[in-house]
Amino acid sequence: MCTFNVLTIGDDDCMMTRQIAADLLRRLVVSESSTGVPTLASTGKNVLNYGFFIGSIQQTARLLVSLDPRTEESSKIYDLLLAFCSLQQLRGPVCQAIIRCQPTETQLTTPLVAIAATATLSPLKFGESTENATLKALKLLAHLLKECIEPQEKMPDVGIPTGQLIDLIATCLDEHVEVGEEQSDRIQKVQLGLRLAEVLAHDEQCRNRILLVCTAHLCQQIATWQFSKNPVVGYLTKPPKERSEKLDAQWTVFGIGIILELCRLLAVLKDHSKVHKDQYWQLLKDERIIPFLAYGISYGDQETVQQAFLTYSHCAQVPAFPSHLLSEMVASCKAVYSTPATSSSNLNSQKESPESRSRQDSENRVGSGDVFFSDERSSQKALDDLLRKVTLEGVPLKDAKTTELFAAYERKIQMLQLREKELEVQLKAASKPTSSQINHEVENSTRFRELSQECESLRSQKDQLTDILTRGNLEREQLKTELNEIKQKSETIEQSLGLCITEKGALKSQLNEMILNADRAAQASQVEISKLNADLAQNVTRIEVFLNENKKLKLEFEEKVVECEVLKEHIHQIDAELKTKIMEVERAHSQTAAAEQKTSVKEIELAEAEKHLKLYEARLTDRERDLKLTQLEVDRLKTELDQARRNLQKLEHMREAMLSLASGGSN
């Protein structure tokens, strides 16, 4: 509680007071484990049982209203609240405490509105500051709105206009990078924008507007952007031994989050839009999503791993989804960081089961690059046959294993390069050239030139195949667009056919209505009689209600009469007291001059008594006036009662007439 007080009150003399207090609170409540998963610290296990915790959270959140979002203090408060929200035990209570903060006389804005306003700020507002509170506000806003919408799947009135949230999502998903915005911030902003859209999509009103902002075309552009630009695709498709380059951690992790959040958003929108449903299945069928899932499962934090497994559960709905490639990529990620086994582990490996040996063989195949080839094509002769076949027959663009071809070319080039190095070593080893050695050297140089020419031809063939593959992808995209147009035409034809069917059904319904008109006319009189009986019963109930109200008014009138009698008795008592006071005044006049002060006091008391008397007289007149009004109201109610009785008699006469008419009609 002392630390919360230091955080909320602050110290103008010491600029670092709030920063130190926020860091201390985070360490007291949240503990980073060795696995990187945040847990409750030993000092914060009973924090929810403290009565001051919720109030302190609200006071801390109110600081976001008064503090400048560009300051380090505001950034530290965002870090503290996000650290609390990272724990499943604290997320609900902390979010509810922030949501329930109401405006005060000094602060007319709630913390939730202030967080939304900070999330809409441009990076130019922060200048050269490295702390960008916009991303933290976006993440915290997603937690808060999810807590608001999830229970009822409806957006309550939280003071933030829906249009502002939709504009915020559109700004986050905008393609161009703003001035002063880092690439990593841009990627994280897209990820958080998709997360906010997925949260709001559970509300029906927000969902209709999100369908207009997050169109299927935009979702396709985002997926294509990540599949083509994110280095994790090329990184994991290589054998582990060739993964020498370093990946940009922020680009990779946040880019993976974009694909995972996009899949969750499309999973919500697919039930309400056909184009989003098609994009959803297209994303799941794309094999380029496999490296994202493998990297997220292998190197992601707790949230990323959870979302990766959730996305895999969506991908598992696709019948032909290559789960074996995902398992091999995950195993290769683990193999990169594995250390060589000791002699004892080698001894133990001889006693392993066949399943573990087969699993180890699979990992070795991934590590050596043989995972892309079968055993028959691993040798040089098999590679030569494969390359010769491709040269003569061409490249099958529709083959799903076209990447094997490029890997084969690369392996052939590597073999030739190794052979070239061996020949160079042999040439250098020959210090005293003889005639046979000279001839051998000439043959080697000739062979070396031939191998160099063959390498160049293979490289040119590889470039040609790359161009052919690019053209094939373009043709595939054109075919996809044509297929979409054909689908749209078929949908229009189905719609026109549906209209014809509906018109036919309408004509049938009209015919049935004409057939049933006679029956309805026969039943109309009976329905009218039942309505009259119902009206009569309603009138009887109304009369009973009027009588009950009349009784209540009589009781109230009697109570008023009793109150008047009590007031009269009170007035008589006041008159008696007044007479006694007058007698005391007359006796006071006969007193000596020394008693004049007492006489003046008595006169003052007499004046006050007269005032009270006038006040009671005024109250009496008011009571009499109220009594007259009550009497008038009783007379009016009696008149209405007589009128209602006359109406009842008329209704009874009408009922008898209707009954006589009904009996005459039946005869």
Secondary structure, DSSP 8 states (H G I E B T S, - for coil): -HHHHHHHH--SS-TTHHHHHHHHHHHHHEEE-TTS-EEE-GGGTTGGG-TTHHHHHHHHHHHHHHS-TTSHHHHHHHHHHHHHHTSHHHHHHHHHHHHT----SS--S-HHHHHHHHHT--GGGGTT-S--HHHHHHHHHHHHHHHHHTTTTS----S--HHHHHHHHHHHT-SS--TT--HHHHHHHHHHHHHHHHHHTTSHHHHHHHHHHS-HHHHHHHHHHHHHH-THHHHHTS-GGG--S---HHHHHHHHHHHHHHHHHHHHHTTT-HHHHHHHHHHHH-TTHHHHHHHHHHH--HHHHHHHHHHHHHHTTSTT--HHHHHHHHHHHHHHT-----HHHHHHHTT--HHHHHHHHHHHHHHHTGGGS-GGGSSHHHHHHHHHHHHHH---TT-TTHHHHHHHHHHHHHHHHHHHHHHHHHHHH--S--HHHHHHHHHHHHHHHHHHHHHHHHHHHHHHHHHHHHHHHHHHHHHHHHHHHHHHHHHHHHHHHHHHHHHHHHHHHHHHHHHHHHHHHHHHHHHHHHHHHHHHHHHHHHHHHHHHHHHHHHHHHHHHHHHHHHHHHHHHHHHHHHHHHHHHHHHHHTS-GGGHHHHHHHHHHHHHHHHHHHHHHHHHHHHHHHHHHHHHHHHHHHHHHHHHHHHHHHHHHHHHHHHHHHHHHH-
